[in-house]
Amino acid sequence: MASAERMAWQYGLIAIAGYSVYLGLILSQAGSSPLVEVDYVWPMVWTIGGAIVGAIVLSILVAMFFPKDAGKEDVRDKEIGRFGDNVGNGFVVAGALAALVMALLEWDHFWIANVIYLGFVLSGILSSIARIAAYRWGFQR
């Protein structure tokens, strides 16, 4: 398995884990009260920060166990990376547009922040899936 493919697996799993932790924290706070009354800011900040730190630590650990190909990319790896980014960017744009509409309609900040966060998470997951698929089943330029 190429180093870049391993990184795609790592980032996809970290995106899923980080967002799952965030949802668990938010839903456990909600109880019987409405979601918009839940303190979401710090759980969001901490789970995003934790995902970033987790990705860094995991990439360092994987590089220690697989030092032979750590950080080496060829032209195909770069093209697959660009392809994955292009596929994932659609969710960033969709999340931003949804947040813009919500802001124009004066929705609660809770929903606006969460739709942006969800857009980033879905972008990371879809980008990872596209990269993994390109490595596993081929990539057409």
C-alpha positions as CSV (number, residue, x, y, z in Angstrom):
1,M,0.0,0.0,0.0
2,A,1.4,3.4,-1.0
3,S,2.0,6.0,1.6
4,A,-0.6,8.4,0.1
5,E,-3.2,5.6,0.1
6,R,-2.5,4.9,3.8
7,M,-2.9,8.6,4.5
8,A,-6.3,8.6,2.7
9,W,-7.4,5.8,5.0
10,Q,-6.2,7.6,8.1
11,Y,-7.8,10.9,7.3
12,G,-11.1,9.3,6.4
13,L,-11.2,7.3,9.6
14,I,-10.2,10.3,11.7
15,A,-12.9,12.4,10.1
16,I,-15.5,9.8,10.9
17,A,-14.2,9.3,14.5
18,G,-14.0,13.1,15.2
19,Y,-17.5,13.8,14.0
20,S,-18.8,10.8,15.9
21,V,-17.3,12.1,19.1
22,Y,-18.8,15.5,18.5
23,L,-22.2,14.1,17.8
24,G,-22.0,12.0,20.9
25,L,-21.1,15.0,23.0
26,I,-23.8,17.2,21.6
27,L,-26.6,14.5,21.8
28,S,-25.6,13.5,25.3
29,Q,-26.0,17.2,26.4
30,A,-29.3,17.6,24.7
31,G,-31.4,15.3,26.8
32,S,-35.0,16.6,26.5
33,S,-34.0,20.2,25.7
34,P,-33.8,21.5,22.1
35,L,-30.5,21.1,20.3
36,V,-30.1,24.9,19.8
37,E,-29.8,25.3,23.5
38,V,-26.8,22.9,23.8
39,D,-23.3,24.4,24.3
40,Y,-21.8,23.3,21.0
41,V,-18.9,25.7,20.5
42,W,-16.3,24.1,22.8
43,P,-17.1,20.5,21.9
44,M,-16.8,21.6,18.2
45,V,-13.5,23.4,18.8
46,W,-12.1,20.5,20.8
47,T,-13.1,17.7,18.4
48,I,-11.7,19.7,15.4
49,G,-8.5,20.3,17.3
50,G,-8.4,16.7,18.5
51,A,-8.9,15.4,14.9
52,I,-6.0,17.7,13.7
53,V,-3.7,16.5,16.5
54,G,-4.8,12.9,16.0
55,A,-4.0,13.1,12.3
56,I,-0.6,14.5,13.0
57,V,0.3,11.9,15.6
58,L,-1.1,9.1,13.6
59,S,0.9,10.1,10.5
60,I,4.0,10.3,12.6
61,L,3.4,6.8,14.1
62,V,2.6,5.3,10.7
63,A,5.8,6.9,9.3
64,M,7.8,5.3,12.1
65,F,6.4,1.8,11.4
66,F,6.7,2.2,7.6
67,P,9.7,4.4,7.1
68,K,10.6,3.0,3.7
69,D,7.9,4.8,1.7
70,A,7.0,7.6,4.2
71,G,6.3,10.9,2.4
72,K,7.3,9.6,-1.0
73,E,4.9,10.6,-3.8
74,D,5.1,10.1,-7.5
75,V,3.2,11.8,-10.3
76,R,0.3,9.3,-10.0
77,D,0.0,9.9,-6.2
78,K,-0.2,13.7,-6.8
79,E,-2.9,13.3,-9.5
80,I,-4.9,11.0,-7.3
81,G,-4.6,13.5,-4.4
82,R,-5.8,16.3,-6.7
83,F,-8.6,14.1,-7.9
84,G,-9.7,13.4,-4.3
85,D,-9.6,17.1,-3.4
86,N,-11.7,18.0,-6.4
87,V,-14.3,15.4,-5.5
88,G,-14.4,16.4,-1.9
89,N,-14.6,20.2,-2.6
90,G,-18.3,19.8,-3.6
91,F,-19.3,19.3,0.0
92,V,-17.4,22.3,1.2
93,V,-19.2,24.4,-1.4
94,A,-22.5,22.8,-0.6
95,G,-22.0,23.4,3.2
96,A,-21.0,27.0,2.5
97,L,-24.1,27.6,0.4
98,A,-26.3,26.0,2.9
99,A,-24.8,28.1,5.7
100,L,-25.2,31.3,3.5
101,V,-28.9,30.5,3.0
102,M,-29.4,29.8,6.7
103,A,-27.7,33.1,7.6
104,L,-29.9,35.0,5.2
105,L,-33.0,33.3,6.7
106,E,-31.6,34.2,10.2
107,W,-31.4,30.6,11.5
108,D,-29.8,30.0,14.8
109,H,-26.0,30.0,14.9
110,F,-26.1,26.3,16.1
111,W,-27.4,25.2,12.7
112,I,-25.2,27.4,10.6
113,A,-22.0,26.2,12.4
114,N,-23.1,22.6,12.3
115,V,-23.9,22.6,8.6
116,I,-20.4,24.1,7.9
117,Y,-18.8,21.4,10.1
118,L,-20.8,18.7,8.4
119,G,-19.7,20.0,5.0
120,F,-16.0,19.8,6.0
121,V,-16.5,16.3,7.4
122,L,-18.3,15.0,4.4
123,S,-15.7,16.6,2.2
124,G,-12.9,14.8,4.0
125,I,-14.7,11.4,4.0
126,L,-15.7,11.6,0.3
127,S,-12.2,12.8,-0.7
128,S,-10.7,9.8,1.2
129,I,-13.1,7.4,-0.5
130,A,-12.3,8.8,-3.9
131,R,-8.6,8.5,-3.3
132,I,-8.9,4.9,-2.0
133,A,-11.1,3.9,-4.9
134,A,-8.6,5.4,-7.3
135,Y,-5.8,3.4,-5.7
136,R,-7.8,0.2,-5.6
137,W,-9.6,0.2,-8.9
138,G,-7.6,2.4,-11.1
139,F,-7.6,6.1,-12.0
140,Q,-8.4,7.6,-15.4
141,R,-6.7,10.8,-16.2
